[in-house]
Amino acid sequence: MEQQDRSVQLVLNSWKVQVKRAGSLFEKLTNEQLAKEVSQGRNTGIYLLGHLIASNDSLFPIFGAHDNLYPGMDEVFVKAPDKSGQEMADAGELRRRWKEVHEKLEVYFQTLSDEDWFSRHRVVSEEDFLKEPHRNKLNVLISRTTHMAYHLGQVALLNQ
């Protein structure tokens, strides 16, 4: 049990570090910088901000907590590519949503026990989970932390 507790704390600490780094960078970048592509022909910073908000917001339903806070963001920032012509919220609104989603995730994560973290998430069936118990909530959080770090590396290119 102690090993599980340490594992959960390590993952949560990594998550918090990435959220803090990303949040600080998104606050530091100007609206003009966020409007730029991270590399020629690639996503803009504002799209990546929205993409990360939508991806992390989806943890609520995946974990069985409640619906997304901003369900409409999936259509624009997950299902559609950047420059699809869909209307996006402005940078100020996205920064506000970033804070709200991550503050509420922080509170929700504190309600989960170690046992909860190693339990099935809503995207895997009970049958598949019995075969593959590593498909648990903690593993999803590890994946989302890595995803955030990857895009943070891209967005950092705008800070020049």
Buried (B, 14 or more C-beta within 10 A) or exposed (E): EEEBEEBBEEBBEBBBEBBEBBBEBBEEBEEEBBBBBBEEEEBBBBBBBBBBBBBBBBBBBBBEBEEBBBEEBBEBBEEBEBEEEEEBBEBEEBBEBBBBBBEBBEEBBEEBEBEBBBBBBEEBEEEEBEEEEEBBBBBBBBEBBEBBBEBBEBBBBBEE
